[in-house]
Structures are given as structure tokens and as C-alpha cells.
């Protein structure tokens, strides 16, 4: 009998098809659990299961009580939390529910890092119903305001003074109140913390029985100084000295232990400055969007994508021998330059012809409403490059992006945050 994998993922996730293809190559019987209407066509043709990813949904957990699976995987933060609940119920190795939820709560994560002796900025939690002016007088400057449960820099705003704080507070509150998908966050809080100077990095890895295995260290060469923190370029291997890399890895290992992550993928974000490494966020899931397409691994004499490693690991296979294919690779998440209605793009073939570029994928669709950060949650697409060095890869991505011309029409009604 083929092994059975249960994958939790949102219907809007880019990685669903990639996981499906990896499962087919491995001969794995994969079932998708997604937040879709049960009457819609099954995207995998395998009787996918409709669930809800709302906070601690017991009905969705009970759906799986009498089912049998050999492994569990998840794409996205809320799917990872439900996956953790179901895995715990079925006795399948995965991250504990408490750890998955801690990854989604910036305040709780900060407390856990602090208790573990990791450096943390000054921080406090503020209810959305509190007076913004009074909170502004408490805040350290410069500071960063963050919704507790959002990821990918959504709703994250830097404030350099009290006036900017009040404006940012109102903007985040409007985001949480106007978006029905964020209903569970409306009565919660946001976090205020002192701004951390330094360069930013991401680490991709797997946790096996509580032990962290790093798969890639990404440099983020663009300065992320605010007022918003839109990520663009990820390049690996890191160009940092060995001592800095080891400090990053040591912090990742300590953060995994502090959160209680136990078995499965982990994606960690951190900053480094002359004072050391500062944890920003951790997720109980692999890197999001299509970014994983940049990563290929030498494993078992073949070339394997990240999704294949995640599946093998979830099913109990030892993947500790996987090594990142080199010499260097990277991805650019194409930022949205302005809000409006997406019409078209020029220059895709020129962008694809830039030496070192492996692929150009424009994911925006004609007629789509584009909303930039901090309110938005998507990108225009992705660029992928491979080369002999990280510098070469970064340059190829920038040259490719420069060839693209996006046509965006003004929207009659766009998201207008209140202040």
C-alpha cells in the first residue's frame, strides 16, 4: 500500500500543485485538506477534504478522527495550526499545537525567546480599543507596530515619532476591521516593539525530534528599514563570514527549542547587527509562495525540490543527507509599485533572456485589484535565478526586474485606511 500524506493548505496557496506533483513522483497517496467549498471541483482528483482554518476549529479537527494517514504537512500559518491539532489527535509526528500557535502570536513568541535568553527588543502589547495617543506616549522610538497574527510583513509599520505612531495604529486597526478574512483578529491586539537596526536573513530548515537541520541561509540584500517592510530578493548561500553564519544558525536552533517546534519544516526570520542576532519571526511551515522553487537539493543521487524533502520527512524518511545544489540561487518577489487594477505586463521575454534567469512567473491576473503593503498580501510574480555566486544571482534578478513594465489602472475604489 502506498503511504498516505495529509496536506493542509489554503486554496489560494501557490504551492498546492507543486506538492501534488512531488507526491505523484514519489508514489505517495496525497489528500488535500483546504478551506474550499466542498461542492467545488477537487483540484487533485482525490476527494479533497473541505475544512476551516479559523482559530481552534474543533469541527475541522474531528473530521479526521477515524482516518488513517502516515504523515502530515502544511503550507501556510493557519493550515499549520490545524495540521498540528490533527496530527496530535492521530498520533502522527508533527509540531505540537502549542508551538504552531506560538509561531502565530508575536507577543507569545517574544516571551518565549526572552525566557530562553535570546535578545529581544523592548516590546508591549496594545489592544486595538486602546487610545492611540496614550500608547504613542509609551512607545520607544523608532518603533515598529505589528498585528500579532499576520505574516509576510502585512500590517507592519515603522513609526519614528508620536504622530507617525497614531497614523500607523489607525491604519492597522482599519486593516483588521475591514477585512472579513481577519475576523478572528479584530478583538485582539497589536504589538509595539523597538526598531532593530541591521541586515535581515531567513533560514529554511527541518526539525526532527526537536533537532533543527538548516537547509539554506538566505541573505536579503535590500535594506528593510521601513516605513513598510516589503521583502523582495532572497539569495543563498549567504555572503556573511562563517562566524556570522554560525551565530544565525545558533539563534535558529535556540528559537526552535524555545517555541517547542518538534517535527516538520520551519522558516525563521532574523536580523544581525553589532550586538548579535535578533529573532524576528518563526513559522511552523516551509517558505511561502513560490519562493521554494528557487531551492533544489542533492538527495539520494537525484535533484529534489524542497516540497519533496518535506513530504519524505513527513513520512518518516531520513533526509539529513540532503544538500543544497549550488553554486548559488535566488528569487525575487516582484513588488506591487502602486495600488490599482492590474492590466498587463511588457518585457517578460527580455526579462527571461537575462543571463542567469531560470524563470519569470507573473502571477497577477488581468482585472485583479492590487493592494501594496502594508495592507496587501500578494506580489506581482516571481523571478528565479541561478549562478556562480550570490552576487551574480542578485545582479541577474535586478536586471531581469528592470526589463518588466507593468500596466496598472487606477481603481475606482481602493483600500483607504483611516487615520
PyMOL commands that set and color helices and strands:
alter all, ss='L'
color gray80, all
select helices_A, chain A and resi 16-26+58-62+77-90+97-103+106-115+132-138+162-178+180-185+242-259+291-294+306-314+348-353+390-402
alter helices_A, ss='H'
color red, helices_A
select strands_A, chain A and resi 4-9+29-34+49-50+71-75+123-127+143-147+157-159+189-194+199-208+211-220+233-236+264-273+276-283+296-299+302-305+323-324+328-334+340-346+357-362+369-370+381-387+405-409
alter strands_A, ss='S'
color yellow, strands_A
deselect
rebuild
show_as cartoon
